[in-house]
Amino acid sequence: MIIKLFPSRFKLLKIFIILFLLISFLVRLSFLFWNFSEIDKGVFKLGNTFFIGFLFDIATISFFTVPYLIYLLIIPKKLYGTLLDKVLTYFGFSLGVLILFFSFFGEVTFWDEFERRYNFIAVDYLIYTYEVVKNINESYPLPLLISAMLALVLASIFISYRLGYFRKTFTSETGFMAKAIASIPWFAMVIICSLFITNKQADWSGNRYNNELSKAGIYSFFAAFRNNELPYKDYYKTIPKEQAYKTVKFSYENTENTFLKPSEDKIYRSVINSDSIKKQLKPNVVFICIESLSAKYLTTFGSKANITSNLDALEKESLFFTNLFATGTRTVRGMEAITLSIPPTPGRSIVKRKDNQGLFTIGEVFKQQGYSRNFFYGGDGYFDNMNSYFGGNGFDIIDRGRGFLLDASIKTSRTNIEDNEVTFENAWGVCDTDIYNKVLKEADKAHETGKPFFDFVMTTSNHKPYTYPEGSIDIPSGSGRNGAVKYTDFAIGEFIAKAKKKPWFKNTVFVIMSDHCASSAGRWELDIQNYHIPALIYNLPNIKPMRVNKLCSQIDIYPTLFALLSWDYNSNLFGLNIMDLKPKEERAFIGNYRKLGYLKDNKVMVLDEQSNANFYDWNPIDNSLKTREIDNRFLNKSISFYQVADDLYRNNGLKIKNK
């Protein structure tokens, strides 16, 4: 059988396949030991993990064989071993080996960041090569890695040469029929894999790590490339549309809401927060969206590292939300939740989709109240489509632009962070101190106009490579996450101290919240504790500081602020006023691009793109999940919010013009 699969003309293909399978096995084994404590280690579990992984490796390498097989079939026997044959063969083999090593090296860095095989994030990163390459260069010894990779490529070519595989290929007497017969199994595998094998078939275990180990990185990459859009109704459990909207609308009936188009599939409504006693307030609002700050880093949540002294102090002077959860695992997902106040929709974030302008965001509520709206980012807002999204939804842009222009159809201004305003910069942008100084400068200008302002500030320093200005804190720059968190905290403390000296400070509210946790990876399909983030509202007029322990979501922060300011407004937001939540109304939405979770009463329903629904009891003490019997009422409510959110987006129900 081996002879039929690999006649002499196929010897080089044979060594290429063996090389791929060997490297893939070693990478899988290294990931196993990397997260050994999290993996199910039973004999059957591990055996199944590696067996399924081997099958996906075979599926992956079968696609690599196609270009070379086509070449082998079309080149006539009389050209074997000619200069043309040798040049094309050496070049093709070298390129193939280089791609293999490059992919596997990339997988290691991706696993280090996300503890997952390639997914749609990796696909997105292809677009933003400047930030990604610079980040990798600052986070890893890139010259050493490239040198090692090239050395391995050259070693592979040399060993193959010494073993005689090139000579056997060039001196082969294999005829067309033998080549055709040997090619059939590989072409057949490509057809079968294309039609019947999906990446999600590797999700066979309840342990996410075992599932990720079962996958092949390259196969996962191309699966993500094809499937980063997931219309809810095509992939997830659904209920009748009328029932879904009725369930969602009912959740607002006990609040001061009046639906403006009650007969239509919309949640557009009038929200009343004022009365004869409450006076509407219009302070400036500065929102700091902190990159990757998990709740666990704060002292108040049990950290012993003593790296958040400023946030710990602010907590005691603020409305501090102790039981708030992020909706997703990336910055763009946090931005989506905060600005649209919407449960996460499957696939890529709305921030990155094409038709995402002219939406009803919190910016529209600020506009109704007469505010200017600004988006601050220390890098180039071209990254992750942020400028297009914020600019297309009425925000002016202040960023570290490098020449990328906004869409000509977007009517907004763009201000650059100039070189003389920068003291430190890494792959992701200027340090937090610099972005805050820019915010202070622009706030001074805005104050002179007499018009209230809303500033959305996205920080970058708490991100690998974890670099920041030396001497700012007592932890050396680039030494790890704890240093980045402490610098992030330092910069916030310095910003608030400077703001207190400004004439606009007394009339300014500061909202501080993380975009997502430092890591979302965990043992379970959704690791709930890895969505727990800190959030606070500071300097609220006439509101005493207090800890708010109610279960809530990122999407609820701004509806809460609007209520505290006694604003009446028309709303398309899903979020609720946290302060008025009754125990039966407390809930949170969590998810990644595939899994959608509805958390309530320490129970969580997880929906996935295979139309599955898994129901668990969650133990907050050890963060474990225990499977329980499906509760249909809980299931239908979970489905309703996600189905309606996706339906509104896809049918323009989030557009301002369709209100």
Residue, then its C-alpha position, 0 to 999 in steps of 0.5 A: m500500500i505504501i508503494k502505491l501511495f508513494p512511488s519513487r516520483f512521490k518520495l519527496l511528497k512522502i517526506f513532506i507529509i511525514l515532516f508535517l505530521l511529526i511537527s504537528f504531533l510535537v506542537r500538540l504534545s507541547f500544548l498538552f504539557w503547556n496546560f496540563s492541569e486543565i486537560d482531561k487526562g484519562v487514557f480514553k480522553l487523551g487517546n481520543t484527543f490525539f487520534i482525532g488530532f491525527l485525523f485532522d492533520i491528515a485532512t490538513i496535509s491532503f490539501f497541501t498535496v494538491p498543488y504538487l500532485i497536479y504538477l507531478l501529473i502534468i509534467p511529462k516523464k521526459l522532463y524528470g530531472t531537468l533544470l526546470d524540474k529541479v528548480l520548481t521542485y526545490f522551490g516548491f519543497s522549500l516554500g512548503v516547508l517554510i509555510l509549515f514552520f511559519s504556521f507552527f511558530g505562529e500557533v505557539t504565539f497565538w496559543d500563548e495569547f489566547e490558549r486556542r488554535y487559530n480562529f477568526i481572530a487570526v484571520d482578522y490579524l492578517i489585515y492589521t499586519y503593522e500592529v501584529v508584526k510590531n507586537i510580536n517583535e516587541s513581545y518575542p525575540l523575533p530575530l532569534l525566532i526567524s533565525a531558528m525557523l530558517a535554520l529548521v527549514l534549511a535542515s529539513i531540506f539538507i536532511s531530505y537531500r542527504l537521504g536521497y529523496f531529491r535524487k529518487t524524485f529526479t531519477s524516477e521512472t514512474g509513469f502517468m498511470a502510476k502517478a494517477i493511481a497514487s494521487i487518487p486517495w489524496f484527491a479523494m481526501v480533499i473532496i471528502c474534507s471539503l464536503f463533510i469535515t468541519n472544524k467544529q467536529a473536533d469539539w467532541s469533549g466537554n473540556r475545551y482544552n481537549n477540543e483545541l488539542s484535537k484541532a489542527g491549526i491550519y485547518s482551523f485557520f481556513a475554517a475561520f476564514r470561511n465562517n466568520e459570519l454566523p447568522y443566528k437563525d441558520y445555526y442556533k436554536t430558535i423559537p418563533k420570531e413573535q414569541a422571541y420579541k414578546t419575551v424580550k419586550f416583556s422584560y421591559e414592561n415593569t420599567e418606565n418604558t413605552f414602546l413607540k411601535p408596539s406592533e412591530d418587531k422592534i424594541y424602540r421605546s421611550v424611557i422616562n427617568s425624570d419626575s417632579i423631584k428629579k432634575q435632569l443633570k448634564p455633566n461631562v462624561v469621560f469613559i475609560c475603557i481599560e484594555s484587558l483588566s480582569a476583576k481578579y487583579l483588583t485587591t477588592f476581589g482578592s488579589k494579593a499583588n497590590i498593583t491597583s492602589n488607585l482603582d482600590a481608592l476610587e472604588k471607595e468613592s464611586l458606585f462600584f459594580t462588583n458583579l458585572f460581566a463582559t459580553g465577550t473576549r475582545t476589545v471590539r466585542g466590549m465596544e459593541a456591548i458598551t455602545l450598542s448596549i446589545p447582547p453579543t451576536p455570533g460571528r465577528s463583532i458588529v464593530k467589524r462588520k460592513d453595515n455598521q454605520g448610522l446605528f442607534t448607539i449610546g452616542e445618539v442618546f448623548k446627541q439627544q442631550g446636546y453633547s459633543r462625542n469623541f473617540f480617543y485611541g492611542g493607536d491608529g483607529y484603522f485597526d479593528n475598524m474602530n474609526s469607521y465604526f465610531g466615525g460612522n456613528g457620529f463620534d469625532i476621532i482623536d487617534r495616532g493616525r499613520g495615514f489611513l483615511l476615513d471613508a469619504s462618506i463618514k462626516t466626522s473630524r479626525t485629530n491626530i496625536e502628534d509626535n510632540e505629544v508622545t513620550f512612549e509608544n509601542a505596537w498598539g499605540v501611545c502609553d496610557t499617560d499620553i492618551y490621558n494627557k490628550v484627553l485633558k487637552e481636548a477637554d480644556k478646549a471643549h470646556e471653553t465652548g460651553k457644550p457638554f462632552f462625552d469622551f470614549v477613551m480606549t487604552t492600550s498599555n495593558h496588552k502584550p508586550y506590556t511595555y510602558p515608560e520606565g520609572s513610572i512604577d517599580i516594576p520594569s517595563g516589559s516584565g509581564r502582565n502585573g507590571a502592565v496592570k500596575y502602570t495602567d492603575f498608575a496612569i488612571g491615578e495620575f489622570i484623575a489627579k490632573a483632572k481634579k485641578k481643571p475647572w470642568f472637573k466638578n461637572t464631570v462624571f468618570v466611568i471606568m470599565s474593562d473591555h474584557c478579561a485578560s484571558s477568556a480561555g478555561r476548562w469549560e466551553l464558557d469560563i464564566q469567571n473569565y468574564h468578570i470585570p470591574a466597573l465604577i462610576y465616579n464623581l456622580p453629583n448627589i449620589k453617595p458611594m456604594r458597592v452594587n452587588k447585583l448581577c449585571s452586564q456591560i450593556d447595562i452601564y450606560p442605561t444606568l448612568f442615564a437613569l442616574l442623570s434623570w434623562d428621558y430619551n428614546s431608546n433602542l438599547f437592551g440594557l437596564n438600570i442596574m440600580d432598579l434591578k429586582p433579584k428576578e431581573e438580574r442576568a448577564f450575557i457572555g459569549n465568544y464568537r461561537k458560544l452564547g451564554y445567558l447567566k442568571d441565578n448561578k445557572v448558565m445556558v450555553l447556545d452554540e452554532q450546532s443548534n445545541a443548548n447546554f444548561y449548567d449550575w455554576n459554582p462561583i467559588d471554584n468556577s466549576l460547571k455542573t450539567r443539569e436538565i434543561d429548563n425550557r423557560f430558561l432556554n426560551k428566554s436565553i434564545s429570545f435575547y440572542q435571536v432578537a439581537d441578531d434579527l434587529y441587526r440583520n434587518n436594520g432594526l438598529k438603524i437610527k433612520n428606521k426608528 
